[in-house]
Amino acid sequence: MNDKIDIESEGSSELEGWEQEMAKILKKSEAPQLPPEKIEALLATLKPMVTARREEPDLNPPEPNSRWRIGEFLRLVRDQASLFEPPFWMAMGFILLCNLALLMSDRLGALISMLILVLPLFGGIAMIYSLHAIRGGLWEIEQVSAAGIHRIFTARLLLMFGLQLFLALPLLLYYGSQSGGWALARMAVAWLAPTVALSGITLFLFSRWGEWPSVAIAVLVWGSLILFGAKRASFIGFAEMILTHIVFNPLLPLLGALGLAIGLIFGALGMQKLTSRSSIWS
């Protein structure tokens, strides 16, 4: 009888100890606080879904991977844009103003250097910034969203590519009007290939090591290439070298295809790893 009481008391003490440990863990496992603008954007996205389900209950709701209409997808892209903070839009505006100022001052050499040297690096960093929300507590919500995590990622990446194209348009349109469609196509490939390659590699690094290591490696590698070229040309002098050795290089189609392939492969691997995670709360 005494043995039975001892066993029950021992089990009770172990249970109490387990409950105390769980209480400590739960106190430490608090969801991160979100900025007010992200909370407002999240509520703006969720309220129409809640209203639709209340008005039209459906015992068989559509699967997240079902086909969407283009209008719904564009609304998803717009919702992703609402998650970006004002400093990001200020950086976008600053770069665009720099491009327009160089264009109006007819400093085509500096504008070409900006297009080929600066914008690809900005695109890679902006890509990481666009995925910063998954570190801020929205990842779990996105995973259970009716839109589906793959569609959300696709919308976000499409938005970032569209913004990068918007920054590159001033030079591309000006150069095309001055030099013709063939030169415009070659210039577009010379900008697009490194932009996609650097963005894809940075996304891959981000999926493995997080924000700062991926940005640091991208800046180090790209900066090293620029410094290597700077030994032979100034910033404005880069334009002549770019036109001679890249834009009008006979191997440009092959180099462009290689850059696109590298970016798409590494980007797909990074995206697959990110979307396969069950949780990345820090």
Secondary structure, DSSP 8 states (H G I E B T S, - for coil): -HHHHHHHHHHHHHHHHHHHHHHHHHHH-------HHHHHHHHHHHHHHHHHHHHS--SS---TTS---HHHHHHHHHHHHTTS-HHHHHHHHHHHHHHHHHHHTT-HHHHHHIIIIIHHHHHHHHHHHHTGGGGTT-HHHHHTSTT-HHHHHHHHHHHHHHHHHHHHHHHHHHHHHHH-HHHHHHHHHHHHHHHHHHHHHHHHHHHHH-HHHHHHHHHHHHHHHHHHHHTT--TTTHHHHHIIIIIT-TTHHHHHHHHHHHHHHHHHHHHHHHHT-S----
